[in-house]
Amino acid sequence: MHHLVSEHIHLPSAVILLSPWVNLACDSASCTARKSTDPVHSREALSALALQYTYQSNFANPRVSPVLGGYEGFPPMYIQCGSEEILVDDAKQLAAKAAEERVAVTLDIRAGMWHLFQAIDSLTPMAHLAVREIGRWVRDAGSR
C-alpha cells in the first residue's frame, strides 16, 4: 500500500491482511518473548527470513516494515490472525496505527490459533469459520 501511494497508483477499495508481518525488526513483545507459542515460526526463523528479504538498515523503511509508515487515506482494513502466533503484536500495532489515522480497521484475533491457520483447514475447523468471516466482511464492505 505504501508503494502504491508513493507511485500515485489508485488504491484498492479494501485490504485484507492475514497474519501480517509488518515489522521486520522482529522487536515486538510477541516476537521477543522467551518462549513463543507459535508452532510455525520463531524469532530466529523470522530474523533470518528478514535478512533474506533485505538488509537490516532497511528494516525502518515503511515499504519493508509497513507499521512504520503513515496510513492517511488508506482504504478499510480487515486484519485477522491467531492469538498464539508470533506476529499477533504486529497485527495489533498495525490496527492501532491505522485507526489512529482514521482508517476503518477490523482486527479479528482468533483464540488459540497460530500463524496462517486459515490455510490449514485439515488441522482445525476454525480455518473455515475464519475464512467465512473474511467473506462476510468483504460482502459488507461492498455495501458501504
N, C-alpha and C positions, 0 to 999 in steps of 0.2 A: 504494500500500500504506500509506503514512504517513497518507493521508487516511482510509482505511478504519479504521485503528487509532484515529485521533483521534475518529472518529464511532462507535466501538464496533460496527462492521459486521463480520459474520463474514468471515474471510479465506478465500481460495481454498486448495485443498489443495496447490497448487504454482504457481510463477511461471516463465514463460519470457520471457527478455529477449534480443532480437536487436539487436546493435549499440547498447546503451543509452547514452543521453546523460544522465548523472546529475550533472553539474557544469556548470551554465550559465555559470559564470565563465570557462570555457574556459582554465583555467590549468594543466592537466596537461602533462607533458613532451611527449606526442604532439601536443597542441594548439599548444604554443608552439615546437615545433621550427622551425628556419629554413625547411625545405622539407618539406612533408607529402607522403607517398607515396600519399595517398588521392585517387583521381581524382574522387570525388563531392563532397567538402566541403573547405573551407579554414577556417582560424580566423576570417578576416574574415567569411565567409558565416555561420558558426555564431554569431558575436558579434552580427551583425545580426539573425539569427533569434531569439536570446535576448531582444533588446530589443523585438522584435515581440510576444513572449510575455508579458514582464513588465518591470518597471523594475529597474535594476541593483542597487539596495539590497535587492531581494527575492531575489537570487540565493542568499543564505545560508539561505533558508527551505527546510527539508527536503522540503516538498511541491513545491518547484521544483527543488531540487538534492538528490535523494534520498541521495546519498553522504554528506551531512552529517547525516543522521538516525540514529536507532537502529534496530536490527533484531531485538531480542529478541522471540521468539515468532513471527517470520515463518516462512512455510512454505518448503519446499525451493525452491531457485532453480537454474535452468539458464540460463547466460549464454553466448551464442555471438556471436562477432564475427570479423573478419578481422585478420590480423597487420599489414596495411598501412593500416588505417583510422585516421583521426584520433582516433577515440574509443576506441582499444584500451586506453589507460591508464584511461579511465573504467571500462571493464569490469573491469580488473584491480583497481582501487581498490574498486569495489563488491564484488567477490568476496572480497577480503581483509577488508573491514569486516564483511560479513555472517558470514564464517567466524569472525572474532574473537568475534562474539556468538553463536556456536554454531548458526548456521543451516547446514543442509546445502546446499553450493554445488557445482555442477559448472561449471567455466569451460572452455569449448571455443573455443580460438583457432585459426582455420583459416589455415594458412600461405599467404601470397601474396594473400589476399583483401582486399577493400575494404568500405566501408560498405554494409550491406544487400545483399551479394552474393547472399543466399539468394533474393531476389526477381528476379534477373536470370539465369534459367536458360538463356536463349539465348546468354549470353556465356561461361558456364563450367559444366562438368559438376559442379563442386564444389557448386553450389547443390542439386542433387538429393541428393547424399551428405549434405550438412549437414542438410537437411530430414528425411531418413531417420533421422539420428542424434537429432534432436529427437523424432521419433515413438517411437524406441526408449526414450528417456529417459522420455517420458510413460507408455508401457506399463509400464516398470519401476517408476515412481513409484506407479502404481496397485496394484502388488503389495506395496508396503511396509506 
